[in-house]
């Protein structure tokens, strides 16, 4: 299970992060987000439920600091050398009276970082306030600098190798969506359909394996579709239901999303009228998506269509997507929403996510796109029509 990209690819990424560190005048950077660790080095293990960090300096390889039990994944998934592993012992895992970050703080102190400017990620899921407090106590003379999203923004422009990986992810989600179309019907339990979908996400392509997607696959059926992110249940689909499916594919942790709508039997005309308007809005967004266009202008194209049809959607309509672990496949950088000043750039990858959630039904339509020099290319290719099951 070698690293998914070349050593040169990871070196280029490291140089981008070090350039950002220089702008912040940082001597070192502590990365707590497993998605950022993966992007920077290839490190891949389901080890982030216990404390772990990646240390980046200007004059040495990144150093992973985490649970000894998981240290072997460095050799399996990265190009890093053995000296880039500093593990803490098993006895410190979930042990009253001492925190693993107390040990990590000792590592940082021994590396001469006390008194240095150290950046840290302040708003990542897996780097807790207690973990940070332990580091501050253990390295008391360091100057801690909030460098949140520094690595995320370094990731936002994809390399050709990353885009190729996301094309694999797109093939996986297309297969998963086709599996859903082939198996959904009145009388089928939601959980049974989801079992087939997940099987297609993971093993649905003979040329490459799928991973668990960073965002759970979602079924929005009937009244549950009045909210955006419900979980599947053991309820059976029923005739007349409108069902929205938000699925993903993930290859080497790179995610592609795809949302479509299914109508089981006859449905209200409002479903089809809304779907027509939403597809028109998607076309308007794709027409204007290109380099050098502010995200707020892209949203304006969508809003003009909504205004035309008297529809309302208050949430954002897109975001940057790429390498990620649960619970979210977004990169927490670019958002497509009103008054957003972020400028679209070539080789960004975005999930354009359009949904309308009504009182007793909802529908969704999405595409994962890459920004080329002339516009937006849809990585996913799947019919956008409301799929009828009679």
Buried (B, 14 or more C-beta within 10 A) or exposed (E): EEBBBEEEBBEEBBEBBBEBBEEBEBBBBBBBBBBBBBBBBBBBBEBBEBBBBBBBBEEEBBBBBBBBBBBEBBBEBBBBEEEBBBBBEEEBBEEEEEBBBBBBBBBBBEBEBBEBBBBBBBEBBBBBEEBBEBBBEBBEEBEBBEBBBBBBBBBBBBEEEBBEBBBBBBBBBBBBBBBBBEBBBEEBBBBBBBEBBBEBBBEBBEEEEBBBBBBBBBBBBBBBBBEBEBEBEEEBBEEBBBBBBBBBBBBBBBBBBBBBBBBBEEBBEEBBEBBEBBBBBBEBBBEBBBBEBBBBBBBBBBBEBBEEEEBEBEEBBBBBBBBBBBEBBBBBBBBBBEEBEBBBBBBBBBBBBBBBBBEEBBBBBBBBBBBBEEBBBBBBEBEBBBBEBE
